[in-house]
């Protein structure tokens, strides 16, 4: 007997009516037949049954209807336990079972962790998707909804970071609560709906601050609308607008510890940090002032501070690496390029043995990068988003931050890869 089990984890369930044959003797309910003969016990989407007598003797349905040989009867009932079949002799019957299901088009995305170590849990997975032919406009991006299972029982939080106008490249971060095992793949599912799916699906405030759900996705996150009281700074922290988008702005030349986002400490673990920021170059020192673009600290006390940061302006360069170790600062490591006043992506990551970083005008390409073979944060109990630099009255802080986040460090520094979305039809009860 081939039977549709509601919410069965198959990629393709082509119809909602399945059937088969069995032999009955005596009196049994359809529920008993399904349970005893076919181990089916989930009747939550049951709609009805069609019974055909394939034997040579009469059978009786619900102690009232006589079904003669070759006769056929269709019944609707709220439960298969309400349908009783009685036969005096062993008789072969055919049952055609009907379940109420709804076909839904979804897209399967396979994520592969090729490393011999599992990801942390939860894990913030970066998806690089080509959505051409799946949606027709960037205005539909917030209509996407991601699920961990094919039955759409477990929605996932997702944050759209950036996209090209033709949707050929869309970067989306998805939080996967159970992570990805070592040397294996998982499949998640993307549905295109007709309505905005916030707060499960959100977007960078650079595009729409009303639907920014970064705090649901990342280990720590702030944007230009985060209350200033959530930060510690010995300098001056305000807000400004960049390309019409509100941003956190740091000014002043008091201290090399720029700011610390104290509202969300992260238990010590290897991390990755990404920011979208601009060195405005409009204060004393201009683009020659050493300003942090993205970073981490282990606190606010500079006398014992440990911190790492990727910076612009140090020695009049586009990129450098600054760090504090036990209260002492070391600046301008791996300095490269010429500084600019434009929005850039600042990225850094560390493990137990080293840390590295980059600054680029386009995510994933261009810019400059470097690494150092030690970990100044080792031994810290907790970490915070923050930045450090090298400032004074003649070379001041002058950087604005659209957003910054911390995510789990991928296995051996290698982000699991993803397939492009493959269309599947799913039947959801």
DAZIKA-V816378 format. One record per helix or strand. SS is the DSSP state (a for helix, b for strand). FROM is the first residue (numbers start at 1). TO is the last residue. If there is no record, write none. Layout:
SS&FROM&TO / SS&FROM&TO
//
This chain:
b&17&29 / a&30&38 / b&46&53 / b&59&61 / b&65&67 / b&72&76 / a&80&82 / b&84&99 / b&102&113 / b&123&129 / b&132&132 / b&135&135 / a&138&143 / b&144&147 / b&155&156 / b&158&163 / b&170&176 / b&184&192 / b&201&203 / a&205&211 / a&214&217 / b&220&223 / a&228&230 / b&231&232 / b&236&242 / b&245&252 / b&257&261 / b&266&267 / b&271&279 / a&286&288 / b&290&297 / b&307&312 / a&314&316 / b&319&325 / b&328&336 / b&344&350 / b&355&360 / b&362&362 / b&365&365 / b&368&372 / b&382&388 / b&390&390 / b&392&392 / b&395&395 / b&397&408 / a&411&413 / b&417&418 / b&422&428
//
